[in-house]
């Protein structure tokens, strides 16, 4: 959990609003109307009503063969194809104005939680890239193996941090406990 604390705090310090994150990382939204039988069915199913999918990848940069025949290059971590699935609207029959306001607040809280995943992923990517040094190996096989090993370790870190963020916030139900810009309204709906 020490690594989580560092990443969550770094993500909390990463500047900008949710809209800035969306713009900076070209986040796409896949929205749908969430229509249920009653207020109790909105979050009572146990399924998450939002989801951020982030394609994590890495590549080599400045790959070259050195004068002594060794292979050298740098690994670069990237995020791509970032999609936030979230409700466009939340509704059920015979909603009151108060219901509509609470449902809209929930919808915004879901989006904020999912953008939090993007912030955490961005922080992990930046930290991994900041630590990257030139990799030098005696042959192409060893070079590829080292790149794969570092890339896999980066992916495992990315996965751990995403899971830790959900554990910290209970998938958004306790979003208020997150630090800085990650903090927000909890993804809960009080039915009247």
C-alpha positions as CSV (number, residue, x, y, z in Angstrom):
1,X,0.0,0.0,0.0
2,X,3.0,2.3,0.2
3,X,3.2,2.5,-3.6
4,X,-0.6,3.4,-3.7
5,X,-0.1,6.2,-1.2
6,X,2.6,7.7,-3.4
7,X,0.7,7.4,-6.6
8,X,-2.6,8.6,-5.2
9,X,-0.9,11.6,-3.6
10,X,0.9,12.3,-6.8
11,X,-2.3,12.0,-8.8
12,X,-4.0,14.3,-6.3
13,X,-1.3,16.8,-7.0
14,X,-1.5,16.4,-10.8
15,X,-3.1,19.7,-11.9
16,X,-6.3,20.4,-13.7
17,X,-10.0,19.7,-13.5
18,X,-11.7,16.5,-14.8
19,X,-12.3,18.4,-18.0
20,X,-8.6,19.2,-18.3
21,X,-7.8,15.5,-17.9
22,X,-10.4,14.5,-20.6
23,X,-8.9,17.1,-23.0
24,X,-5.2,16.3,-22.2
25,X,-5.6,12.6,-22.7
26,X,-8.3,12.6,-25.4
27,X,-10.7,10.6,-23.2
28,X,-13.7,9.3,-25.2
29,X,-17.1,8.8,-23.5
30,X,-19.4,5.9,-24.2
31,X,-22.7,6.9,-22.6
32,X,-26.0,5.2,-22.3
33,X,-29.3,5.9,-20.5
34,X,-29.7,3.9,-17.4
35,X,-33.4,3.2,-17.0
36,X,-34.4,1.0,-14.0
37,X,-37.6,0.0,-12.3
38,X,-37.0,2.1,-9.1
39,X,-34.4,4.1,-7.3
40,X,-33.4,1.0,-5.4
41,X,-32.3,-0.7,-8.7
42,X,-29.8,2.0,-9.7
43,X,-26.9,0.9,-7.5
44,X,-28.5,-2.1,-5.7
45,X,-27.4,-4.6,-8.3
46,X,-23.8,-4.7,-7.2
47,X,-22.7,-3.9,-10.7
48,X,-20.7,-0.8,-11.3
49,X,-22.5,1.8,-13.4
50,X,-19.3,3.3,-14.7
51,X,-16.1,1.9,-16.1
52,X,-12.8,3.4,-17.4
53,X,-10.9,1.3,-19.9
54,X,-7.3,2.4,-20.5
55,X,-5.0,0.8,-23.0
56,X,-1.6,0.6,-21.4
57,X,1.3,0.0,-23.8
58,X,5.0,0.5,-24.1
59,X,7.5,0.9,-26.9
60,X,11.2,1.3,-27.4
61,X,12.7,4.6,-28.5
62,X,16.1,5.4,-29.9
63,X,16.9,1.7,-30.4
64,X,20.3,1.2,-31.9
65,X,23.3,-1.1,-32.2
66,X,26.4,0.3,-30.5
67,X,29.9,0.1,-31.8
68,X,30.7,-2.9,-29.7
69,X,27.7,-4.8,-31.1
70,X,25.4,-4.3,-28.0
71,X,21.8,-3.3,-28.4
72,X,20.6,-0.1,-26.7
73,X,17.3,1.8,-26.4
74,X,14.8,3.3,-24.0
75,X,11.4,2.0,-23.0
76,X,8.5,4.5,-23.1
77,X,5.2,3.9,-21.4
78,X,2.0,5.2,-23.0
79,X,-1.8,5.3,-22.4
80,X,-4.1,5.1,-25.3
81,X,-7.7,4.4,-26.3
82,X,-9.1,5.8,-23.0
83,X,-12.9,5.3,-22.8
84,X,-15.2,6.1,-19.9
85,X,-18.4,4.2,-19.9
86,X,-21.0,6.1,-17.8
87,X,-24.7,6.8,-17.7
88,X,-25.9,9.7,-20.0
89,X,-28.9,9.8,-17.7
90,X,-30.4,7.8,-14.8
91,X,-34.1,7.4,-14.5
92,X,-37.0,5.4,-13.3
93,X,-40.8,5.8,-13.5
94,X,-42.4,8.6,-11.5
95,X,-39.2,10.4,-10.6
96,X,-39.7,13.5,-8.5
97,X,-37.6,16.7,-9.0
98,X,-35.6,15.6,-6.0
99,X,-35.0,12.2,-7.5
100,X,-33.8,13.8,-10.7
101,X,-31.3,16.0,-8.8
102,X,-30.0,13.1,-6.8
103,X,-29.7,10.9,-9.9
104,X,-27.8,13.7,-11.8
105,X,-25.4,14.1,-8.8
106,X,-24.8,10.4,-8.8
107,X,-24.1,10.5,-12.6
108,X,-21.5,13.2,-12.1
109,X,-19.9,11.3,-9.2
110,X,-19.6,8.2,-11.3
111,X,-17.8,10.2,-14.0
112,X,-15.5,11.8,-11.5
113,X,-14.6,8.4,-10.1
114,X,-13.8,7.1,-13.5
115,X,-11.7,10.1,-14.4
116,X,-9.9,9.4,-11.2
117,X,-8.8,6.1,-12.8
118,X,-7.4,8.1,-15.7
119,X,-5.5,10.4,-13.3
120,X,-4.0,7.4,-11.5
121,X,-3.0,5.8,-14.8
122,X,-1.4,9.1,-16.0
123,X,0.6,9.4,-12.8
124,X,1.8,5.8,-13.0
125,X,2.8,6.4,-16.7
126,X,4.7,9.6,-15.8
127,X,6.5,8.0,-12.9
128,X,7.6,5.0,-15.0
129,X,8.8,7.2,-17.7
130,X,10.7,9.5,-15.3
131,X,12.7,6.4,-14.1
132,X,13.5,5.1,-17.5
133,X,17.1,4.9,-18.4
134,X,18.9,3.6,-21.5
135,X,18.9,-0.2,-21.6
136,X,22.0,-1.8,-23.0
137,X,22.2,-5.6,-23.6
138,X,24.8,-7.7,-25.4
139,X,22.5,-9.0,-28.1
140,X,19.0,-8.5,-29.6
141,X,17.5,-11.4,-27.7
142,X,18.6,-10.1,-24.3
143,X,17.5,-6.6,-25.3
144,X,14.0,-7.8,-26.2
145,X,13.8,-9.9,-23.0
146,X,14.8,-6.9,-20.9
147,X,12.3,-4.6,-22.6
148,X,9.6,-7.3,-22.1
149,X,10.5,-7.7,-18.4
150,X,10.4,-3.9,-17.7
151,X,7.2,-3.5,-19.7
152,X,5.5,-6.4,-17.8
153,X,6.6,-4.9,-14.5
154,X,5.1,-1.6,-15.6
155,X,1.9,-3.2,-16.5
156,X,1.7,-5.0,-13.2
157,X,2.3,-1.7,-11.4
158,X,-0.5,0.0,-13.5
159,X,-2.8,-2.9,-12.5
160,X,-1.9,-2.7,-8.8
161,X,-2.5,1.0,-8.7
162,X,-5.9,0.8,-10.5
163,X,-7.0,-1.9,-8.0
164,X,-5.6,0.1,-5.0
165,X,-7.6,3.2,-6.1
166,X,-10.8,1.2,-6.2
167,X,-10.0,-0.4,-2.9
168,X,-9.3,3.0,-1.3
169,X,-12.5,4.5,-2.6
170,X,-14.6,1.3,-2.6
171,X,-15.2,1.7,-6.3
172,X,-16.3,5.3,-5.7
173,X,-18.7,4.6,-2.8
174,X,-16.2,6.3,-0.5
175,X,-14.7,8.8,-3.0
176,X,-14.6,11.4,-0.3
177,X,-11.6,9.7,1.3
178,X,-9.3,10.2,-1.7
179,X,-6.9,13.1,-1.6
180,X,-6.9,16.3,-3.6
181,X,-8.6,16.4,-6.9
182,X,-9.4,12.6,-6.6
183,X,-11.8,13.4,-3.7
184,X,-15.4,14.0,-4.6
185,X,-19.0,12.9,-4.0
186,X,-19.5,9.3,-3.2
187,X,-21.2,7.2,-5.8
188,X,-24.2,6.4,-3.7
189,X,-27.9,7.2,-4.1
190,X,-30.2,7.7,-1.1
191,X,-33.7,6.7,-2.1
192,X,-36.5,8.5,-0.4
